[in-house]
Amino acid sequence: MSAVLETPARTTGPTHPARPWAAVFALARFEARELRMNMSFLALAVLYMIWIVWQTTQSQGDFPILQNVDRGTQMMPVLIGLAVMLNVNRAVLRSRRRDTDRHFDVLVVEPWRRTAAHVLSAVPAALFTAVCVTVQFTWAALKPGAAGHGSPAELAVGPLTVLLFGVLGVLFGRLFLSIFAAPMLLVLLLFAEVFVAPPSGSDWASWLYPVVSETGSDPLPSDLLERPAAWHALYLIGLALVVALLAVLVSGGRSTVVKAAVAGSLALTVVGVAGQSGGTPAGSTPARERASVTPEKIRTCIEHGKSSYCAFPEWTGRAADWAAVVDRVQNLAGGRAGAERLTVNQRLDARYGLESDSTLSPSTEPGHVTVRTDWGGNRVPEFAVAVASALVAGDEKAGTEICDARLVTVMWLALGGDPDPMSALRNVRLDDNVVGPALVLSPTEPFFMSAEQTRIVVELLKKPRYDVAGKVKAKWTELTSPDTSMARVAELLNVPAAGGKATDGDSCDM
């Protein structure tokens, strides 16, 4: 009798459990790499990095205001986001363009999971933007002249904008099978930004846009901005989640979890919209009124040398820079002006909102000089002009009303000690020129400079500083007298008169 040995049958099928999310992440990595190597995205990324380097190395950026720098990081990511939107949309529609849709039907990865992979492929671009934003802000914050405080919510706007545009490209790829849908969306977005956008951030509707840029003539202290930045960041997070989950939903991912996530992200978006609905105040608030009308209750005064410098809390570190300009001007002055004790007051007018461009009225208190919240670049010679006019005329108000020969002394005091006096003269004049008449800018009201006054000042700035300084100090009383004619000033300072005489500018008639 033969024995029959029975062997157990081998089991068929996979030996490891299916891992569909591993395939999702693999596809996301592949699509992210394809996006990164796309020429349009690569070119914009390089341009973005070059722009950051250029921005942070400009001389006018030596004294950055950090609550302005954080908002300044928001516009360039819009271009990155638009490039991501177009390229992600093309990736979603790649299978349709190449007629490979039918091959996906045999794969274990469902269409909604492939959509999720395309959504995830936009995340590295948002992270790249976040790194660029961080570098740009940190570079500015580490500069010795930096002042103020940045907002993490404002810094998050750029990366969130890139993510939002990326998931919009995915959603449009699932809703519209034409490759022209995303470019049309791009045109509509640009049209809305240029022609439909509300005029200012004080309008609640303007905060429905990804980026709300508000700039004014003077930076405001960070506690006076009153922008709903945190609510806006929450709104962008919720909106990006809504768009991404809708793309998954229309691709077949209609599970209870996805539907609940759509409802939750929609609620998050609504909360963000409600929180930011007030916008930025268009006018005065109690804090802005106090800083504008009674700044002495807020400012901190610091003694530096023989003068006093009163600044808002975030600007007290600027006292040394202001003092360097004051000392430079006073070292060229004669008489009592060279040793006069000055009080430099930082002033602003925040009563008309963040986008206002208001002119400050000059002070009538003897020895008081105004400095604004912006500094560096043209603001330095403008402040020097204010110091010099107060030393010559006695107070800031009288200094802005000088239109006689004393203006020559004022301008030489302000610019004679500058490392590049001719460039400073161009920067302080409204026409950016060194010939002819022009308005001269100051921290308060501008004043008029005649063609003959300009000519004499230019001649003085070309002479050796020590030579002119000796004449100015020796003839200080006569040079600062309103009765001294232009011809006499030219004679005292050894400048030849135009055509043998110099009468232009002797009077205040323009």
Secondary structure, DSSP 8 states (H G I E B T S, - for coil): ------------S-SS---HHHHHHHHHHHHHHHHHH-HHHHHHHHHHHHHHHHHHHSGGGSS-BHHHHHHHTSSHHHHHHHHHHHHHHHHHTHHHHTT-HHHHTTSSS-HHHHHHHHHHHTHHHHHHHHHHHHHHHHHHHTSTT-BS---HHHHHHHHHHHHHHHHHHHHHHHH--STTHHHHHHHHHHHIIIIIS-SSTTSGGGGGSS------SS---GGGT---HHHHHHHHHHHHHHHHHHHHHHTT---HHHHHHHHHHHHHHHHHHHHHTT-S-SS--HHHHHHHH-GGGT-EEEEETTEEEEE-GGGGGGHHHHHHHHHHHHTT--GGGGG---EEEE----TT-TT---------SBTEEEE-S--STTHHHHHHHHHHHHHHHSBHHHHHT--STHHHHHHHHHHHTSSSHHHHHHHHBTTS-SSS-EEE--SS--EEE-HHHHHHHHHHHHS-HHHHHHHHHHTHHHHT-TT--HHHHHHHTT---GGG---TTSSS--
